[in-house]
């Protein structure tokens, strides 16, 4: 639950370049939470069970492929612009070790960095408008 006045006072909203219905199909929640933390909003995690999500068949996620890692790089850069280059390396190593992808470590890294640079480019265009 989020208080509307807190969002308005801190000028917070979801990033419209991320989430369902966009090319960057995920990450809007992580980016939003990171913005809240940066603006000093106290967050509370509840252990209460509130919903169940069936993730057996997804209409947008095709698995741990090139698109998954490219969008992941964009989300990481959006949340942590300065640290993104290091965090991408850590994330690529972890993803490779999980063994849920057929991509090599180098291919995963390339996709992540492609996402970082794509986000940098899109943010420049956004600021020019």
N, C-alpha and C positions, 0 to 999 in steps of 0.2 A: 504494500500500500504506500502510495506517495501522496503527500499533501500538495494540492494544486498551488497554493500560495508560495511554497518553497520553490517549485519549478519556475513560477513567474518571477519571483524575486531574484533568482539566480540566473535567469534567462537560459533555462535548460530545455532541450527538446531532442528528439531522436534524430540521428543523422540519416537523412533521406537517401543517401547513396548506398545504404546497407539495409539488408533485411528482405523479407518476402516481397516478391514483385519487382526486385531489382536484379541487375546482373551480378551484384555482390550479395548473394542470397542469404548470408548469415552474418552474425557478429554485431547486429544493432544493439542487442542487450548488453554485451560486454562493453561496447563503446559508451553506451549511456551510463552504465554503472561507473566506469572509469571517470567520466566527466563529473559525476556526482562526488566521487572521492576527491578529485582535484579541486572542487569548489567547496570542500569542507563539510559536506552533508554527512551526518552520522547515518550509517547503515546498520541494520539489524538482521541477523539471519535467524530464522525460526526453525526448530526441528519438527514442526508440525507438518504432517502430510496433507497437501492441499489438492493434488491432482495426479493423474496417471496419464502418461503419453505413450501411445503405441508408435514405436519407431521401427517396426518391422518392415514397413514399406514407405519410402519417402518419395514425394513428388519432385523434390529439388536436389537432394543429396545423392550423388552417383558413386559414393565411396571415396576412398583416399586416392584421388587421381590428381592430374595437373591443376584442374580448376579448384579443387579443394585447397591445395597448398597455395595457389596464387591468391585466392580470396583470404586465406589465413594470413599471408604476408601483408595484405592490405589492412586487415583488422589490427594486426600487431603494430603496424606503423601508425595507424590512427590513434591507438591507445598510448603508445610509447614512442613518439617520433625520434627522440634522441637515442634511446636504447634499442631501437628496432633491429639494427644490424647485428647486434650481439644476441638478442632474444630469438631472432630467426635461426641463427646457428644452433642454439640450444634446442629449439623446437624441432628442427630438422633431424637432429641426432636422436631425440626422443621418439619421433615418428618412425624413423628408420628401425630403431630397436624394437618397436612394437610389432613389426612385421606384418602390418595390415595393408601394405601397398606393394606393388610389383616394381615400383620406381627405385632406382639406386639412390644412395645418399646424395650424390652430386645432382641428380635430376630433381630431388626434393628441394635442395638448396636453391637451384636455379628458379624453380617455381615460386618459392617463398620470396626471393629477391626480385623476381619479376613483379610480384604483388606489391612489394615495398615501393619500387620505382613507379609502378602504375598509380599508386595512391599519391605519391609525391606530385606526379603530373596532374592528376585530377584535382588535387587540392590547389595547385597553382591556378588552374582554370577557374575554380570556384572563387578564389580571391580576386581574380581579375574582373569578374562579372559585377 
